[in-house]
Amino acid sequence: MENLTYNSLTLQLEGLRVNKTNKYPVFFFLLSAYVFILTANVGILILIWTERSLQQPMYLLFCNLSVNDVMGNSLLVPRVLADILVPPSERLIHYYECVMQAFTTHMFGTNAHTVLMIMAFDRYVAICNPLHYASIMTNRMVIRLTVSAWGVAFVLVAVLLGLTIRLNRCRTLITNPYCDNASLFKLSCENVFINNIYGLTFTVVLFSSSIGSIVVTYSKITAACLTSKSKSLNRKALKTCSTHLCLYLIMLVSGLIIITLHRFPQYAEYRKISAILFNVVPGSLNPVIYGLQSQEIHKCLSNMFHLKRVMPSF
């Protein structure tokens, strides 16, 4: 008969299966990616905060994405890095830390959708209603959109985790490199039908709302560009919308890969790697893509480096 440990506060993370040959390359790759994520995103935040020319709704809304990337990776990657260096038997985590990590993980993924949805609304107003943009996208509206994006994500994830922590646990092994909702409710020997139903509803509602809002806003933006004879408007739309759409597709594809691999247990290791890359890849690419496409950010960075070069040294 299987030995069951009920409601243990000490859990074991299965983690990545890395041997001595690839342990340090994987470690240094993730460490380098994490340092880059922190440097690039915090740098973007400081630049937008200090440069008045960048304190526009488009960039202020993008700050939400940078904060989300820093938050999501800071509570995930350091723990994964530490676990790579220790044997599997020593990869232990407290239950409450595991719940917090799961909450942060799902907040990261949900926020990515909600933030990109409000950014799509901003682009829609800027291109389809340029004359009323300033009166619509006020500071108050930016705050409302930001609170809505984070608030909706918080409520959805809080209910998701609330349904899980009510369950009694009879297992202690987390078959994942980090804690998430599915890993937590799989520790229970109780009926998890409600968890599965809410989890499926959560996913369907989030993806439907996200994809639907992107399709609607970009359809209207495309229609506005086709009927407009302004080359400058079309050029602006192409530049800003291609950046936003690229960020959205990276996040969407990364999430769909994980969801797909969950259906194939034989690819468990690929799922673990994909789960880590879901945080690392968007967090690394978001500031690069947005920074490369933005003339204003280019201009500010060029001015800063130019000033450093011409300043006399004493």
N, C-alpha and C positions, 0 to 999 in steps of 0.2 A: 504494500500500500504506500502511496506517495506521502512523504512527510510534509505537512503543511504548517507554516508559521503564520499565525494570525496577527495582523496589524503591526508588524514589525516596523520600527522607525528607521531601521538601517537597510538600505536597498543596495543592490549591486548592479552597476552598469556594465553591460556586455562590451560596449565600445567598439572601436575599429580593430580588426584582426591584422595587426602589423607585425612583421617579423623583424629580426635584428638588422637585416639588410636595408629595408625601406623605412624603418622607424624614424631615423633622423632626417632623411629627405622630406618625408611627410610632415614632420614636426616643423622644420624650417620653412617649408612652403606655407603652412597655415600661419606660422608666426609672422612671416613677411607680409602675407595678405592682410592679417589683422592690423599690423603696424601701418600699412598703407591705408586701410579703411579709416583708422583713427585720424591719421595725418590729413588725408584728403577731405574727409567730411568735416572735421573740426576746422580745418583751414577755410573751407567754403562758408561755414557758419560765422567765423570771425570776420571774413571778408565782407559778407553781406551785412553783418552787424555794424561794422566800422565805416563802410562806404555808403554815403547817403544816396548816391546814384543807383545803388542796387536795392534800396529799400522800397521796392515795388511789389505789388501783390504776387506776381509770378515767382519772384525769388523768395519772398517770405513764405509762400506756400511750399516751395521746394525745401526750405529749412526743415519742414516736418519730416521729409524723406531722409534727410541727413541725420536728424535726431533719432529716427527710427532705426537706421542702419547702425549707428553707434551703440544704441541701447541693446538691440538684438544681438549683435556680435560680441559685445563686452560681457554679456551674461552667458555666452555659449562657448566661444572659441577658447578663452583661457582654461576652462574646465576640460575641454577636449584635449588641449595641449598637455595639461597635467596628466591626464589618463593615458596618453600615448607612452609616457615615460615610465609607467608603473605596470607591473604584471596584472593580468585580468582579475586575479583574486583580490587585489588591493584597490580596485576601482569601486569604492563605496561612496554612497551619498545619503545624506539624511532625507527623510521623507518630505519634510517641509521645504528643504532646499530644492528637492525634485519638483514639488508643486510650483514653487516660484519660477523655476526654470521652464516648466511647461507653460505657465501663464505668459512669461516673456516671449517664448517661442511663438505661441499662437497670436499674441499681440503684434509681434513683428510681421507675421504673414498677413493678418487681417488689416493692420494699419497700412501696409503697402498698397492694398487694394483701395481703401477708403481715401487715402491721401492722393493717389493718382486719379481718383474720381473727381475730387474737388479741384485738382489741377486741370482736368479736362474741362470742367465748368468755366474756369478762368480763361482758358484758351478760346472757348466758345464765345464768351462775352467780348473778348478782345477783338475777335475777327468778325463776328456777326453783328455786334453792336458797338463798333469802335467809338462812336460819338457819345455814347452813354457809359462807356467803360469806367471813367473816373467816378461817376455818380453811383454806379452799381458796386464796383469793387473798392469800397472804402475800407479804412482800417477796421471798422466795426464788422464789416462783412468778412474780412480775412479772419478775424478772431472767431466769428460764428462758424465759418467753414472748418477752421482748425479744431475747435471744440467738438463740432459734430463728428468729424473724422475720428478723433480719438475716443469720444464718448460712445459712439456706436460700436467701435471695436472693443472697448472695455466691457460693455454690457454683454455682447455676444460671447466673448471669451470667459467672462465671469460665470455666466450660466453654464457654459460648456464644462468648466472645471468644477463648478459647484455640484453638478450631477455626478462627477467622478469621485470627489472626496467624500461623498456620503456613503460610498461603498466600503464594505469590510474587505480587507486584503488577506489573501492566504498564500501569496507568492512574494518573492523578493527580487527577482531578476528582471531588469529593464533591458529588453532585447533591442537596444538602440544606442547610438553614441551619446545621446542626451535624452532628457525626459521630455515627453510630450503627452497629450491627452490619451492617445491610443495606448501608449506603453503603460500608463497608469491604470486605466480601467481593465487592462489585460491581467493585472495583478489580482483581480478579484475573482472569487469563485461564485459570486452572485449573478443573477440575471442582469445583463447589460443591454437589454433590448432598447430601453429608453435612451441610453447613451448613444447607441448606434443610430437610432432614429433622429435624435437631435443633431448628432454629428453630420449625418447625411443632409439634413435640412439646412444646417449651418453652411455647409459647403455649397449646396445648390443655390441658396439665397445670396450668398456672398459673390459667387462667380456669376450668377445671372445678373445681379445688380451691377457688378463691375463691368462685365462684357457689354451688357445692355446700354449702360451710360456712355461707354466709349463708342459704341456703334452709332447711337443717336447723335451725340455731339459731333463726331467726325463726319457723319452724313450731312448734317447741317453746315458744317464748316466747308465741306466739299461743294455743296450746293451754292454757298455764298461766294466761293472762289470762282466757280464756273460762270456765275452770273455777273461777277464783277469784272470791270475792265481795267482795274488798277493793278499794275504790275508789282508795285511796292507791297500792296496787301497780299497778293499771291506769294510773293517772295518771303514775306514775314510769316505767313501761314505755313508754308512749306518748311521753313527752318525751325520754328518753335514746335510745330506739331510733330515733325519727324523725330525730334528729340524726345518729346513726351511719349510718343507711340513706341519708340525703341525701348525706353525704360519699362513701359508697360508689358511689352512682349517678352522681355528678359525675365521679369517677375512671373508672368503667367506661365511661360514654358517651364521655368524652374519648378513651380508648384505642381504643374500637371505631371511632370516626370516622377515626382515623389508619390503622388496619388496613384499613378499607373503601376509603379513598382511595388506598392503595398499589396496589389492583387496577385503578385507573383513571389511567393515565399522563397523560391529557389534562387532569387536574385537579391537575397537579404543584404549582402555586402555592398552591392551597387546602390541599394536603397539608402544605406547608411552614408555612403559617400555623397549621394545626391542630396540627402538631408542637410549635410554640412555645407555643400556648395550652394544650396538654396539661400543661405545667409551670406556666404562669402562673396559669391559672384555679383549679385545685385549691389551689395555694399561697396564693392570695388569699382564697378562700372558706372554707377549712378553719377558720382561727382565728376568722373572723367568725361562721360558723354555730355552731361549738362555744361561742364566747363568749356569743352571744346567747341560746342555749338553756340555759346553765348558771346556775342560781341562785347557786351558790357563787362562781363567777367574777364574776357581777354584784355580789354582796355585797362581795367583796374590792375590786373596782374602785371601788364607791361609797364604801367606807370610806376608801380612799386619797385620792380626790378631795375628800371631805368634810374629812379632816384637813388637806389643803393649803389649803382655804378658811378654816378656823377658826384655823389657826396664825397668831399675831401676826407682823407684819412689823417688823423693826428697822432 
